[in-house]
Amino acid sequence: MTIPASRFIQTLFCASVLLASAARAAEPSVSFTAPMDGAVVSSPFDVRFAVTGMEVKPAGDMTPNTGHHHLLINAGPIPKGVVIPADDTHLHYGKGQTGAKVTLPPGKYQLTMQFADGAHQSYGPAMSKTINITVK
Ligand SMILES: [Cu+2]
């Protein structure tokens, strides 16, 4: 008994779709564990950072595919290779922290987490995540 050609092609197609999604899942990325997008929070509130496919290291460590988290307040992702400024709205977690308590006055905010290397050079939009929250 032989497998009909159409069935064989269908199987191949399914296998390639699975492989493609596996490759996508392996792309490094970051995400907020907290707060959730659209959340209403009381200040101070917990921010939790997660990263997959790269490793957290303190600032200064230039091991490839490692870096530290940044929180950008009312700002979008930083282009790849650009050094992230250090000021009131660009917070660096250069000790390798994976979370922080953040204090903000009441209002609506756009929060962007941005992963960057040991010299604070951004890994670009692919290694960022933006959410909108309300501080009550
Ligand atoms: Cu930094």
Backbone and ligand atoms as CSV (ligand in chain L), in Angstrom:
chain,resi,resn,atom,element,x,y,z
A,1,MET,N,N,0.844,-1.198,0.000
A,1,MET,CA,C,0.000,0.000,0.000
A,1,MET,C,C,0.882,1.252,0.000
A,2,THR,N,N,0.522,2.195,-0.859
A,2,THR,CA,C,1.300,3.435,-0.924
A,2,THR,C,C,0.462,4.606,-0.403
A,3,ILE,N,N,1.149,5.606,0.096
A,3,ILE,CA,C,0.463,6.805,0.589
A,3,ILE,C,C,0.119,7.675,-0.628
A,4,PRO,N,N,-1.135,8.089,-0.757
A,4,PRO,CA,C,-1.488,8.962,-1.898
A,4,PRO,C,C,-0.653,10.247,-1.856
A,5,ALA,N,N,-0.297,10.732,-3.032
A,5,ALA,CA,C,0.569,11.914,-3.128
A,5,ALA,C,C,-0.029,13.104,-2.378
A,6,SER,N,N,-1.342,13.272,-2.493
A,6,SER,CA,C,-1.958,14.440,-1.841
A,6,SER,C,C,-1.801,14.370,-0.323
A,7,ARG,N,N,-1.937,13.133,0.200
A,7,ARG,CA,C,-1.790,12.935,1.651
A,7,ARG,C,C,-0.348,13.234,2.077
A,8,PHE,N,N,0.594,12.803,1.233
A,8,PHE,CA,C,2.018,13.010,1.501
A,8,PHE,C,C,2.325,14.515,1.537
A,9,ILE,N,N,1.817,15.244,0.560
A,9,ILE,CA,C,2.061,16.693,0.474
A,9,ILE,C,C,1.452,17.396,1.693
A,10,GLN,N,N,0.256,16.932,2.067
A,10,GLN,CA,C,-0.415,17.522,3.234
A,10,GLN,C,C,0.443,17.330,4.501
A,11,THR,N,N,1.000,16.123,4.634
A,11,THR,CA,C,1.841,15.810,5.796
A,11,THR,C,C,3.082,16.702,5.808
A,12,LEU,N,N,3.699,16.844,4.636
A,12,LEU,CA,C,4.879,17.703,4.516
A,12,LEU,C,C,4.541,19.127,4.908
A,13,PHE,N,N,3.373,19.585,4.427
A,13,PHE,CA,C,2.945,20.953,4.711
A,13,PHE,C,C,2.789,21.154,6.216
A,14,CYS,N,N,2.119,20.192,6.877
A,14,CYS,CA,C,1.916,20.272,8.327
A,14,CYS,C,C,3.261,20.317,9.047
A,15,ALA,N,N,4.194,19.477,8.619
A,15,ALA,CA,C,5.506,19.416,9.257
A,15,ALA,C,C,6.226,20.750,9.114
A,16,SER,N,N,6.131,21.385,7.932
A,16,SER,CA,C,6.844,22.647,7.728
A,16,SER,C,C,6.201,23.772,8.540
A,17,VAL,N,N,4.873,23.724,8.686
A,17,VAL,CA,C,4.196,24.729,9.514
A,17,VAL,C,C,4.660,24.603,10.961
A,18,LEU,N,N,4.752,23.366,11.443
A,18,LEU,CA,C,5.214,23.120,12.816
A,18,LEU,C,C,6.640,23.625,13.006
A,19,LEU,N,N,7.500,23.329,12.030
A,19,LEU,CA,C,8.898,23.766,12.114
A,19,LEU,C,C,8.982,25.285,12.125
A,20,ALA,N,N,8.182,25.935,11.282
A,20,ALA,CA,C,8.201,27.398,11.203
A,20,ALA,C,C,7.759,28.005,12.529
A,21,SER,N,N,6.729,27.440,13.157
A,21,SER,CA,C,6.272,28.009,14.418
A,21,SER,C,C,7.278,27.736,15.532
A,22,ALA,N,N,7.965,26.596,15.462
A,22,ALA,CA,C,9.004,26.300,16.454
A,22,ALA,C,C,10.139,27.313,16.332
A,23,ALA,N,N,10.503,27.671,15.091
A,23,ALA,CA,C,11.571,28.642,14.866
A,23,ALA,C,C,11.161,30.002,15.408
A,24,ARG,N,N,9.886,30.362,15.196
A,24,ARG,CA,C,9.394,31.638,15.705
A,24,ARG,C,C,9.449,31.663,17.233
A,25,ALA,N,N,9.055,30.553,17.865
A,25,ALA,CA,C,9.035,30.481,19.320
A,25,ALA,C,C,10.442,30.646,19.892
A,26,ALA,N,N,11.458,30.278,19.100
A,26,ALA,CA,C,12.833,30.353,19.579
A,26,ALA,C,C,13.414,31.762,19.459
A,27,GLU,N,N,12.718,32.671,18.755
A,27,GLU,CA,C,13.202,34.050,18.660
A,27,GLU,C,C,13.230,34.666,20.058
A,28,PRO,N,N,14.339,35.323,20.441
A,28,PRO,CA,C,14.369,35.955,21.761
A,28,PRO,C,C,13.275,37.020,21.880
A,29,SER,N,N,12.738,37.176,23.065
A,29,SER,CA,C,11.700,38.188,23.281
A,29,SER,C,C,11.612,38.555,24.754
A,30,VAL,N,N,10.928,39.634,25.016
A,30,VAL,CA,C,10.685,40.060,26.397
A,30,VAL,C,C,9.185,40.236,26.608
A,31,SER,N,N,8.790,40.179,27.867
A,31,SER,CA,C,7.377,40.400,28.195
A,31,SER,C,C,7.249,40.893,29.629
A,32,PHE,N,N,6.134,41.586,29.875
A,32,PHE,CA,C,5.800,41.992,31.235
A,32,PHE,C,C,5.058,40.835,31.896
A,33,THR,N,N,5.512,40.405,33.060
A,33,THR,CA,C,4.713,39.478,33.855
A,33,THR,C,C,3.691,40.279,34.652
A,34,ALA,N,N,4.067,41.523,34.980
A,34,ALA,CA,C,3.165,42.460,35.637
A,34,ALA,C,C,3.660,43.873,35.363
A,35,PRO,N,N,2.752,44.859,35.304
A,35,PRO,CA,C,1.297,44.694,35.272
A,35,PRO,C,C,0.825,44.195,33.897
A,36,MET,N,N,-0.441,43.819,33.833
A,36,MET,CA,C,-1.029,43.419,32.556
A,36,MET,C,C,-1.333,44.677,31.739
A,37,ASP,N,N,-1.327,44.521,30.412
A,37,ASP,CA,C,-1.716,45.620,29.531
A,37,ASP,C,C,-3.137,46.062,29.894
A,38,GLY,N,N,-3.329,47.353,30.062
A,38,GLY,CA,C,-4.651,47.884,30.376
A,38,GLY,C,C,-4.964,47.911,31.871
A,39,ALA,N,N,-4.017,47.483,32.696
A,39,ALA,CA,C,-4.270,47.402,34.142
A,39,ALA,C,C,-4.449,48.791,34.772
A,40,VAL,N,N,-5.217,48.815,35.849
A,40,VAL,CA,C,-5.340,50.002,36.691
A,40,VAL,C,C,-4.630,49.656,37.999
A,41,VAL,N,N,-3.609,50.432,38.347
A,41,VAL,CA,C,-2.783,50.088,39.503
A,41,VAL,C,C,-2.705,51.262,40.476
A,42,SER,N,N,-2.331,50.950,41.708
A,42,SER,CA,C,-2.064,51.990,42.705
A,42,SER,C,C,-0.557,52.130,42.834
A,43,SER,N,N,-0.089,53.343,42.953
A,43,SER,CA,C,1.342,53.609,43.084
A,43,SER,C,C,1.760,53.521,44.561
A,44,PRO,N,N,2.913,52.930,44.881
A,44,PRO,CA,C,3.847,52.252,43.973
A,44,PRO,C,C,3.322,50.877,43.550
A,45,PHE,N,N,3.734,50.453,42.359
A,45,PHE,CA,C,3.268,49.159,41.843
A,45,PHE,C,C,4.458,48.324,41.377
A,46,ASP,N,N,4.219,47.023,41.341
A,46,ASP,CA,C,5.271,46.081,40.934
A,46,ASP,C,C,5.323,45.957,39.419
A,47,VAL,N,N,6.528,46.046,38.891
A,47,VAL,CA,C,6.758,45.740,37.474
A,47,VAL,C,C,7.667,44.522,37.442
A,48,ARG,N,N,7.273,43.525,36.657
A,48,ARG,CA,C,8.082,42.292,36.545
A,48,ARG,C,C,8.446,42.064,35.084
A,49,PHE,N,N,9.738,41.839,34.854
A,49,PHE,CA,C,10.250,41.650,33.503
A,49,PHE,C,C,10.556,40.172,33.249
A,50,ALA,N,N,10.253,39.708,32.062
A,50,ALA,CA,C,10.651,38.352,31.669
A,50,ALA,C,C,11.372,38.428,30.329
A,51,VAL,N,N,12.349,37.556,30.160
A,51,VAL,CA,C,13.067,37.489,28.888
A,51,VAL,C,C,13.258,36.023,28.523
A,52,THR,N,N,13.085,35.702,27.256
A,52,THR,CA,C,13.379,34.352,26.779
A,52,THR,C,C,14.367,34.463,25.626
A,53,GLY,N,N,15.270,33.528,25.550
A,53,GLY,CA,C,16.235,33.479,24.452
A,53,GLY,C,C,17.464,34.333,24.674
A,54,MET,N,N,17.481,35.105,25.758
A,54,MET,CA,C,18.666,35.856,26.156
A,54,MET,C,C,18.761,35.758,27.673
A,55,GLU,N,N,19.909,36.146,28.199
A,55,GLU,CA,C,20.141,35.991,29.634
A,55,GLU,C,C,20.369,37.361,30.274
A,56,VAL,N,N,19.881,37.505,31.500
A,56,VAL,CA,C,20.087,38.762,32.229
A,56,VAL,C,C,21.470,38.763,32.881
A,57,LYS,N,N,22.217,39.838,32.645
A,57,LYS,CA,C,23.533,40.029,33.270
A,57,LYS,C,C,23.621,41.479,33.724
A,58,PRO,N,N,24.449,41.772,34.718
A,58,PRO,CA,C,24.584,43.164,35.148
A,58,PRO,C,C,25.184,44.030,34.034
A,59,ALA,N,N,24.928,45.328,34.102
A,59,ALA,CA,C,25.539,46.279,33.167
A,59,ALA,C,C,27.054,46.123,33.231
A,60,GLY,N,N,27.709,46.259,32.096
A,60,GLY,CA,C,29.156,46.112,32.035
A,60,GLY,C,C,29.565,44.757,31.503
A,61,ASP,N,N,28.707,43.763,31.685
A,61,ASP,CA,C,28.997,42.421,31.176
A,61,ASP,C,C,28.626,42.382,29.691
A,62,MET,N,N,29.617,42.137,28.836
A,62,MET,CA,C,29.376,42.191,27.397
A,62,MET,C,C,29.262,40.796,26.757
A,63,THR,N,N,28.942,39.787,27.560
A,63,THR,CA,C,28.706,38.451,27.009
A,63,THR,C,C,27.624,38.545,25.928
A,64,PRO,N,N,27.880,37.982,24.734
A,64,PRO,CA,C,26.865,38.048,23.672
A,64,PRO,C,C,25.516,37.471,24.132
A,65,ASN,N,N,24.440,38.046,23.601
A,65,ASN,CA,C,23.071,37.596,23.896
A,65,ASN,C,C,22.698,37.694,25.379
A,66,THR,N,N,23.297,38.666,26.053
A,66,THR,CA,C,22.900,38.961,27.434
A,66,THR,C,C,22.673,40.462,27.546
A,67,GLY,N,N,22.069,40.872,28.643
A,67,GLY,CA,C,21.835,42.298,28.857
A,67,GLY,C,C,20.999,42.525,30.089
A,68,HIS,N,N,20.471,43.738,30.187
A,68,HIS,CA,C,19.633,44.054,31.345
A,68,HIS,C,C,18.388,44.808,30.888
A,69,HIS,N,N,17.435,44.860,31.807
A,69,HIS,CA,C,16.139,45.453,31.498
A,69,HIS,C,C,16.145,46.966,31.703
A,70,HIS,N,N,15.267,47.632,30.967
A,70,HIS,CA,C,15.034,49.063,31.098
A,70,HIS,C,C,13.537,49.298,31.052
A,71,LEU,N,N,13.102,50.310,31.770
A,71,LEU,CA,C,11.703,50.704,31.720
A,71,LEU,C,C,11.634,52.133,31.199
A,72,LEU,N,N,10.912,52.295,30.107
A,72,LEU,CA,C,10.773,53.614,29.477
A,72,LEU,C,C,9.350,54.102,29.727
A,73,ILE,N,N,9.252,55.279,30.304
A,73,ILE,CA,C,7.940,55.807,30.681
A,73,ILE,C,C,7.481,56.819,29.634
A,74,ASN,N,N,6.319,56.527,29.048
A,74,ASN,CA,C,5.758,57.342,27.965
A,74,ASN,C,C,6.738,57.494,26.806
A,75,ALA,N,N,7.378,56.387,26.479
A,75,ALA,CA,C,8.296,56.354,25.338
A,75,ALA,C,C,8.211,54.978,24.706
A,76,GLY,N,N,8.468,54.931,23.411
A,76,GLY,CA,C,8.432,53.665,22.685
A,76,GLY,C,C,9.796,53.007,22.687
A,77,PRO,N,N,9.945,51.931,21.904
A,77,PRO,CA,C,11.221,51.210,21.844
A,77,PRO,C,C,12.362,52.103,21.343
A,78,ILE,N,N,13.574,51.754,21.752
A,78,ILE,CA,C,14.786,52.452,21.312
A,78,ILE,C,C,15.368,51.662,20.140
A,79,PRO,N,N,15.726,52.365,19.031
A,79,PRO,CA,C,16.281,51.650,17.867
A,79,PRO,C,C,17.497,50.804,18.246
A,80,LYS,N,N,17.675,49.712,17.522
A,80,LYS,CA,C,18.778,48.788,17.776
A,80,LYS,C,C,20.126,49.510,17.719
A,81,GLY,N,N,20.974,49.276,18.728
A,81,GLY,CA,C,22.320,49.836,18.747
A,81,GLY,C,C,22.430,51.187,19.422
A,82,VAL,N,N,21.286,51.846,19.645
A,82,VAL,CA,C,21.304,53.170,20.273
A,82,VAL,C,C,21.414,53.011,21.793
A,83,VAL,N,N,22.285,53.807,22.408
A,83,VAL,CA,C,22.464,53.764,23.860
A,83,VAL,C,C,21.235,54.394,24.532
A,84,ILE,N,N,20.696,53.696,25.510
A,84,ILE,CA,C,19.500,54.176,26.200
A,84,ILE,C,C,19.900,55.265,27.188
A,85,PRO,N,N,19.269,56.447,27.088
A,85,PRO,CA,C,19.609,57.501,28.053
A,85,PRO,C,C,19.265,57.065,29.472
A,86,ALA,N,N,19.877,57.698,30.449
A,86,ALA,CA,C,19.559,57.448,31.859
A,86,ALA,C,C,18.970,58.722,32.434
A,87,ASP,N,N,17.651,58.728,32.631
A,87,ASP,CA,C,16.985,59.883,33.234
A,87,ASP,C,C,15.698,59.403,33.907
A,88,ASP,N,N,14.852,60.349,34.295
A,88,ASP,CA,C,13.646,60.002,35.054
A,88,ASP,C,C,12.679,59.109,34.284
A,89,THR,N,N,12.741,59.147,32.957
A,89,THR,CA,C,11.797,58.359,32.166
A,89,THR,C,C,12.467,57.184,31.448
A,90,HIS,N,N,13.773,56.998,31.681
A,90,HIS,CA,C,14.503,55.858,31.124
A,90,HIS,C,C,15.241,55.196,32.283
A,91,LEU,N,N,14.591,54.206,32.888
A,91,LEU,CA,C,15.127,53.585,34.102
A,91,LEU,C,C,15.918,52.331,33.738
A,92,HIS,N,N,17.134,52.244,34.290
A,92,HIS,CA,C,18.023,51.103,34.019
A,92,HIS,C,C,18.016,50.161,35.213
A,93,TYR,N,N,17.961,48.881,34.934
A,93,TYR,CA,C,18.059,47.872,35.991
A,93,TYR,C,C,19.377,47.122,35.801
A,94,GLY,N,N,20.453,47.895,35.978
A,94,GLY,CA,C,21.799,47.445,35.650
A,94,GLY,C,C,22.432,46.493,36.644
A,95,LYS,N,N,21.708,46.172,37.723
A,95,LYS,CA,C,22.230,45.131,38.616
A,95,LYS,C,C,21.706,43.777,38.199
A,96,GLY,N,N,20.925,43.772,37.138
A,96,GLY,CA,C,20.344,42.515,36.666
A,96,GLY,C,C,18.993,42.219,37.295
A,97,GLN,N,N,18.350,43.262,37.823
A,97,GLN,CA,C,17.025,43.060,38.432
A,97,GLN,C,C,16.018,42.592,37.384
A,98,THR,N,N,15.074,41.781,37.851
A,98,THR,CA,C,14.008,41.314,36.960
A,98,THR,C,C,12.665,41.899,37.384
A,99,GLY,N,N,12.722,42.877,38.261
A,99,GLY,CA,C,11.495,43.547,38.682
A,99,GLY,C,C,11.834,44.780,39.478
A,100,ALA,N,N,10.825,45.605,39.706
A,100,ALA,CA,C,11.037,46.836,40.446
A,100,ALA,C,C,9.715,47.355,40.981
A,101,LYS,N,N,9.811,48.185,42.015
A,101,LYS,CA,C,8.651,48.945,42.479
A,101,LYS,C,C,8.742,50.307,41.793
A,102,VAL,N,N,7.669,50.685,41.133
A,102,VAL,CA,C,7.676,51.937,40.380
A,102,VAL,C,C,6.649,52.884,40.981
A,103,THR,N,N,7.068,54.119,41.188
A,103,THR,CA,C,6.191,55.152,41.742
A,103,THR,C,C,5.889,56.175,40.651
A,104,LEU,N,N,4.615,56.377,40.374
A,104,LEU,CA,C,4.203,57.358,39.363
A,104,LEU,C,C,2.970,58.108,39.862
A,105,PRO,N,N,2.866,59.387,39.546
A,105,PRO,CA,C,1.650,60.128,39.888
A,105,PRO,C,C,0.457,59.564,39.123
A,106,PRO,N,N,-0.778,59.798,39.621
A,106,PRO,CA,C,-1.952,59.288,38.911
A,106,PRO,C,C,-1.983,59.750,37.454
A,107,GLY,N,N,-2.486,58.879,36.593
A,107,GLY,CA,C,-2.588,59.232,35.176
A,107,GLY,C,C,-2.483,58.007,34.296
A,108,LYS,N,N,-2.548,58.241,32.991
A,108,LYS,CA,C,-2.406,57.158,32.018
A,108,LYS,C,C,-0.969,57.156,31.512
A,109,TYR,N,N,-0.401,55.959,31.398
A,109,TYR,CA,C,0.996,55.830,30.991
A,109,TYR,C,C,1.177,54.752,29.932
A,110,GLN,N,N,2.157,55.001,29.071
A,110,GLN,CA,C,2.657,53.965,28.179
A,110,GLN,C,C,3.979,53.505,28.790
A,111,LEU,N,N,4.071,52.218,29.067
A,111,LEU,CA,C,5.314,51.664,29.616
A,111,LEU,C,C,5.942,50.734,28.590
A,112,THR,N,N,7.218,50.983,28.316
A,112,THR,CA,C,7.951,50.101,27.397
A,112,THR,C,C,9.105,49.475,28.146
A,113,MET,N,N,9.191,48.161,28.104
A,113,MET,CA,C,10.398,47.519,28.613
A,113,MET,C,C,11.308,47.284,27.424
A,114,GLN,N,N,12.597,47.569,27.638
A,114,GLN,CA,C,13.567,47.471,26.545
A,114,GLN,C,C,14.791,46.728,27.056
A,115,PHE,N,N,15.153,45.671,26.374
A,115,PHE,CA,C,16.357,44.914,26.732
A,115,PHE,C,C,17.535,45.512,25.965
A,116,ALA,N,N,18.670,45.640,26.669
A,116,ALA,CA,C,19.857,46.223,26.037
A,116,ALA,C,C,21.102,45.547,26.588
A,117,ASP,N,N,22.204,45.665,25.852
A,117,ASP,CA,C,23.430,44.956,26.237
A,117,ASP,C,C,24.149,45.656,27.395
A,118,GLY,N,N,25.293,45.118,27.771
A,118,GLY,CA,C,26.035,45.608,28.932
A,118,GLY,C,C,26.476,47.057,28.824
A,119,ALA,N,N,26.498,47.595,27.585
A,119,ALA,CA,C,26.852,49.000,27.379
A,119,ALA,C,C,25.586,49.837,27.146
A,120,HIS,N,N,24.426,49.289,27.518
A,120,HIS,CA,C,23.124,49.973,27.409
A,120,HIS,C,C,22.713,50.234,25.968
A,121,GLN,N,N,23.295,49.474,25.024
A,121,GLN,CA,C,22.914,49.613,23.620
A,121,GLN,C,C,21.697,48.730,23.360
A,122,SER,N,N,20.630,49.360,22.909
A,122,SER,CA,C,19.353,48.683,22.729
A,122,SER,C,C,19.459,47.487,21.772
A,123,TYR,N,N,18.711,46.433,22.096
A,123,TYR,CA,C,18.551,45.310,21.169
A,123,TYR,C,C,17.395,45.577,20.199
A,124,GLY,N,N,16.808,46.781,20.282
A,124,GLY,CA,C,15.803,47.185,19.308
A,124,GLY,C,C,14.392,46.757,19.650
A,125,PRO,N,N,13.436,47.148,18.769
A,125,PRO,CA,C,12.017,46.863,19.020
A,125,PRO,C,C,11.709,45.374,19.236
A,126,ALA,N,N,12.475,44.480,18.613
A,126,ALA,CA,C,12.217,43.043,18.763
A,126,ALA,C,C,12.389,42.600,20.210
A,127,MET,N,N,13.224,43.328,20.954
A,127,MET,CA,C,13.462,42.989,22.365
A,127,MET,C,C,12.823,44.038,23.264
A,128,SER,N,N,11.622,44.470,22.877
A,128,SER,CA,C,10.882,45.429,23.704
A,128,SER,C,C,9.426,44.986,23.769
A,129,LYS,N,N,8.727,45.548,24.728
A,129,LYS,CA,C,7.292,45.295,24.856
A,129,LYS,C,C,6.655,46.557,25.430
A,130,THR,N,N,5.561,46.976,24.853
A,130,THR,CA,C,4.888,48.194,25.312
A,130,THR,C,C,3.490,47.870,25.804
A,131,ILE,N,N,3.156,48.420,26.967
A,131,ILE,CA,C,1.791,48.272,27.500
A,131,ILE,C,C,1.279,49.656,27.909
A,132,ASN,N,N,-0.022,49.735,28.101
A,132,ASN,CA,C,-0.653,50.966,28.593
A,132,ASN,C,C,-1.318,50.653,29.917
A,133,ILE,N,N,-1.074,51.522,30.904
A,133,ILE,CA,C,-1.679,51.316,32.215
A,133,ILE,C,C,-2.241,52.628,32.740
A,134,THR,N,N,-3.060,52.520,33.744
A,134,THR,CA,C,-3.580,53.706,34.439
A,134,THR,C,C,-3.149,53.616,35.890
A,135,VAL,N,N,-2.550,54.671,36.392
A,135,VAL,CA,C,-2.222,54.765,37.818
A,135,VAL,C,C,-3.334,55.606,38.453
A,136,LYS,N,N,-4.014,55.002,39.427
A,136,LYS,CA,C,-5.151,55.720,40.022
A,136,LYS,C,C,-4.738,56.523,41.250
L,1,CU,CU,CU,21.169,50.181,30.909
